[in-house]
């Protein structure tokens, strides 16, 4: 059965030291692991997807404008995928099993074609990784649960701003969503 790996928001703005909304070192430490995981999925014939925030600089009606500084602005280098993960995507992006798509809410399912994409390919098993554990990864996992997908969260494949955010999210993944958490 085909699975999908989602690497959420692993961009310069969320990961690089000079990113406008950076998680910093904890996110940077994911780079090698996420690249190896993408390779493993790809070599197994699975799908590797990159749901990535795509915002406009002046968007006063977008709810995130009130919460966070401008980030992942369309057309800026801040929206580019970070590090080895970005290199991996560039090397594989022509494949029909690799896709980067824009999202404009926390969940990778909200206002996107993700659910249709997965169902057309009969994919029911999702591995969800990237940043931020307690924001976009969490909201994507909740929507996946509500759509009856099997969810796996690789502990080494996610990061967020605080240890408390990670701890709370992992508890929620396991105890409220029934997700499998792997090391």
KAFEN-V569632 format. One record per helix or strand of 2 or more residues. SS is the DSSP state (hx for helix, st for strand). FROM is the first residue (numbers start at 1). LEN is the number of residues. If there is no record, write none. Layout:
SS_FROM_LEN, SS_FROM_LEN
This chain:
st_3_6, hx_12_4, hx_25_4, hx_31_13, st_47_7, hx_63_4, hx_77_3, hx_83_10, st_98_6, hx_114_7, st_125_7, hx_133_14, st_150_5, hx_155_3, st_158_2, hx_163_13, st_180_3
